[in-house]
Amino acid sequence: MSLPFLCSEASDGASGTPDANLLLDPQTATHLERLTGRKCNRLIYRTALTHRSVLHDHHSGEHKPESNQRLEFLGDAVLDLLISEHLFKQFPGSDEGHLSSNRAKIVNRKSLAAFARELELGKHLIIGESADKQKIRTSESALADAIEALVGAIYLDQGLAGAERFITNHVIARVDLHKLVESEYNYKSRLIEYTQSRQLPPPLYTVIAEEGAEHEKTFVVEVSCNGQPLGKGTAPRKKDAEQLAAREAMIVLDSQNPFTPVAES
């Protein structure tokens, strides 16, 4: 099924030629082409960069512009899908809670605005004349909206493969995923703090099994302390397996204390 609006340029109505006021500035078009690797001379990309402040300057009788809010809605869903798929594949040992939390760290407003700044989207935003342009161009909300809307435009124009290519190159490539996981869920650090606060020996991590073919091996790691097994973890990377083992250990230790000395009779 064709999507005719994807290829339609804005027209002046009389001659059928594109209205220059409704197409992208040449510098902006060139910038987007560098980011996406494809031609971006369609109206949908202008819409993706059009801040809602433009609507306030619309006069009756003029062509009514469209802000990027609808595209932002679509791009948000596409981002969620593709980031979720990447995390699902990258961290097979992570449960739903971990995956959801780490996705939220990548697609929250602050993170998305940071990506947009690195991509210099602010200078290419189309903003209403009566608005405080400088404030909007650096606004966390406006920048986050812009990158979501751009993802939505790429999805409609280039399909899911195009959106995935953009997100891989300009979002995922800018995130240290393993550091991201460890930043909040560094159960190994929590376990060390636990043992130190109770004058116990440091946790000991032991690979008790290696499963699967050489190119897709998974490691089973057990963590113990003072000879007491506390938890196990399985993952393609030893570090991730250790984190999962430490997580299981902390769940145990949060509910019981196997190191409490037994009172002498």
FENVEN-V463745 format. One record per residue. N is the residue number from 0. OMEGA is omega in whole degrees, 0 to 359 (999 if undefined). NEAR is the number of other ideal C-beta (glycine too) atoms within 12 Angstrom. Layout:
# FENVEN-V463745
N;OMEGA;NEAR, N;OMEGA;NEAR
This chain:
# FENVEN-V463745
0;182;4, 1;176;7, 2;189;14, 3;184;11, 4;180;16, 5;186;23, 6;185;14, 7;173;20, 8;176;23, 9;184;27, 10;178;17, 11;174;15, 12;185;11, 13;184;7, 14;182;8, 15;179;11, 16;182;13, 17;174;19, 18;185;20, 19;181;16, 20;184;19, 21;179;29, 22;182;27, 23;169;32, 24;182;21, 25;179;14, 26;179;14, 27;179;28, 28;179;23, 29;180;17, 30;180;23, 31;178;36, 32;176;22, 33;182;19, 34;187;34, 35;183;33, 36;181;17, 37;175;22, 38;181;18, 39;184;36, 40;182;27, 41;184;31, 42;184;33, 43;179;38, 44;174;42, 45;179;37, 46;181;40, 47;182;44, 48;183;47, 49;179;42, 50;184;39, 51;179;30, 52;179;28, 53;182;32, 54;182;22, 55;181;17, 56;181;21, 57;178;19, 58;181;14, 59;180;7, 60;178;6, 61;174;13, 62;182;18, 63;180;16, 64;176;28, 65;178;27, 66;184;31, 67;187;42, 68;179;26, 69;178;22, 70;177;36, 71;178;35, 72;181;20, 73;181;28, 74;177;39, 75;180;30, 76;180;21, 77;177;35, 78;180;41, 79;182;29, 80;187;23, 81;176;33, 82;178;38, 83;180;26, 84;181;21, 85;180;26, 86;179;33, 87;181;21, 88;185;16, 89;184;28, 90;182;35, 91;180;22, 92;182;32, 93;179;34, 94;185;20, 95;180;13, 96;178;14, 97;182;29, 98;181;28, 99;181;20, 100;181;22, 101;174;34, 102;181;33, 103;179;22, 104;183;28, 105;187;34, 106;176;35, 107;187;23, 108;182;24, 109;180;17, 110;181;28, 111;178;39, 112;178;26, 113;177;25, 114;181;36, 115;178;40, 116;179;25, 117;179;20, 118;178;31, 119;180;23, 120;183;38, 121;183;33, 122;181;22, 123;178;35, 124;177;42, 125;191;38, 126;178;31, 127;183;22, 128;183;15, 129;182;15, 130;174;23, 131;190;16, 132;183;21, 133;180;13, 134;181;17, 135;183;30, 136;179;27, 137;182;22, 138;179;26, 139;181;23, 140;182;27, 141;181;40, 142;178;36, 143;178;30, 144;184;36, 145;182;47, 146;175;48, 147;180;43, 148;178;42, 149;176;49, 150;178;49, 151;179;37, 152;179;41, 153;179;43, 154;181;34, 155;184;30, 156;187;35, 157;180;31, 158;183;17, 159;180;23, 160;178;18, 161;178;28, 162;179;37, 163;179;25, 164;180;23, 165;182;39, 166;178;40, 167;184;25, 168;190;22, 169;175;32, 170;183;38, 171;181;29, 172;182;17, 173;183;21, 174;172;29, 175;188;15, 176;182;27, 177;176;22, 178;179;14, 179;180;29, 180;184;32, 181;184;27, 182;180;16, 183;186;20, 184;179;31, 185;182;22, 186;177;35, 187;177;34, 188;179;21, 189;180;24, 190;176;38, 191;178;24, 192;180;18, 193;183;29, 194;180;29, 195;182;15, 196;180;13, 197;178;20, 198;179;12, 199;175;25, 200;179;17, 201;179;20, 202;179;36, 203;181;27, 204;183;32, 205;174;23, 206;184;24, 207;178;21, 208;172;17, 209;187;18, 210;175;17, 211;179;15, 212;185;9, 213;184;9, 214;179;7, 215;184;11, 216;171;18, 217;183;24, 218;174;30, 219;184;28, 220;175;38, 221;176;27, 222;179;40, 223;177;28, 224;179;32, 225;179;19, 226;183;13, 227;176;22, 228;184;21, 229;182;37, 230;178;35, 231;176;29, 232;180;41, 233;181;31, 234;179;33, 235;178;28, 236;181;25, 237;181;27, 238;179;25, 239;178;33, 240;178;37, 241;178;36, 242;180;39, 243;177;39, 244;179;38, 245;177;40, 246;179;37, 247;179;31, 248;181;37, 249;176;30, 250;178;21, 251;185;25, 252;177;29, 253;182;16, 254;179;11, 255;179;13, 256;182;18, 257;182;22, 258;178;22, 259;181;11, 260;179;11, 261;181;8, 262;180;5, 263;180;4, 264;999;3
